[in-house]
Amino acid sequence: MSESAAVPLPPEILNRYVESFLSRKEIYLRAARDNGTPLYVFEPEILRRRAARFMDAFAAVVPEAMVFYAVKSNNHPEVARTLAAAGLGLDVSSGEELKLALAAGVAEIVFSGPGKTEAELSLAASRRDRVTVLLDSFGELERLNRIAGGNSPVRCGVRLTTDERALWAKFGIPFPALADFFRAAENFPHVRLRGCQFHTSWNLGPENHLACLKKLGRVLEGLEGRFREEIEFVDIGGGFWPEEGEWLHRPDGGQVNPDNRERDPREHFCRPAAPIEEFAGPIGRTFQEEILSRTSARLCLEPGRWICHPAVQILLRVEDKKSADLVITDGGTNAVGWERYESDYFPVINLSRPSLDEFPCRVLGSLCTPHDVWGYSCHGGDILAGDILLIPDQGAYSYSLRQEFIKPIPRAVFRQPRGRRSG
Ligand SMILES: Cc1ncc(COP(=O)(O)O)c(C=O)c1O
């Protein structure tokens, strides 16, 4: 997580946010009635709007920018199809994701990730008409060359390591090794090295992207002219945080101790993030200065979270009310695959008793583990068995991490314009 300081979440921002869901409550209540709960409600219209805003923001500063949606952030095939139809490419990180992207009918795919297997490289090579392989190491360069064969070489880039300490060292090669990588690639006829990529995560503002672009600019300055001329793309990855920022139970981002009755569960904190246009402006200018002054590379981006975060809501029903401040829902947090709400705050919104009032209540799922927590408070007039609750903005790194654990995975429905839906 980002290290920037959290500030108290302003109540007017929280109220406006909750109100935006209450104003659409009939749509969600109908979805729960028609399909049952627990339920993921996917909203393709939101996906399309987010994609358009993201693309517009970067096209305004770098006209040739190309956006690849990071499939890992939400791997429902319909999400990939919707975004492919909206003009995005797809960024995949495994053979399974690659198959999904190929089936989505997208024209351009980038395949990144460490430790690609021979089967994965072979699949990528068999679809070289659409796939660019972002190589992760010198060994992978050699393996792909051996596997690829064929008449036309496989278009590739190389991933650069953004942090050589500790665990992030597992990704890519160090920036200063770029020249050696180009030289090595000259010996491999089935590979055509045409660009490079880096990725940083959880960015609340553009600083990390700018620092990496400047570092790459210095490396490009020292690169032989013949290699510079071959660079067709620079892919700056994803990691753009949605502008609501990170909402937390505690200012340090840690987990709540639910036994601490002194803490008011209506106290929330926020690490604010920049709107996407405030990422795009400085990134575009720095890209011009550092990269376009030295190459004719196309800017590529791989946003995941920023695109799909607001496009899925989770609906639950209160199954059991055990006391005034403890309810159990029909769905468990296996729907999101991790103990997200022990540290992250997302309002639990009671659609059946709409109100902007927030009251303390432990809203817990029905898995046989005490870590199955949706929240420690609820927005509503009250909360009773049978009420329908909404957990908002669960599009990113929730559905993809779902797991078959004790309870089944909820059904997913797609909300179509004019109220039509499909399974
Ligand atoms: C290589 C790469 N690109 C893009 C992404 C998407 O990141 P985000 O969802 O934060 O935009 C990730 C996420 O881990 C990644 O590893």
The ligand as an ORCA input file, in Angstrom:
! r2SCAN-3c Opt
* xyz 0 1
  C       2.212     -5.704    -15.179
  C       0.967     -5.143    -14.620
  N       0.251     -4.295    -15.371
  C      -0.907     -3.753    -14.930
  C      -1.406     -4.067    -13.685
  C      -2.700     -3.440    -13.255
  O      -2.525     -2.659    -12.132
  P      -3.737     -1.797    -11.556
  O      -4.906     -2.699    -11.464
  O      -3.267     -1.340    -10.237
  O      -3.964     -0.683    -12.535
  C      -0.691     -4.940    -12.850
  C      -1.187     -5.272    -11.515
  O      -0.601     -5.913    -10.719
  C       0.526     -5.486    -13.332
  O       1.243     -6.334    -12.589
*
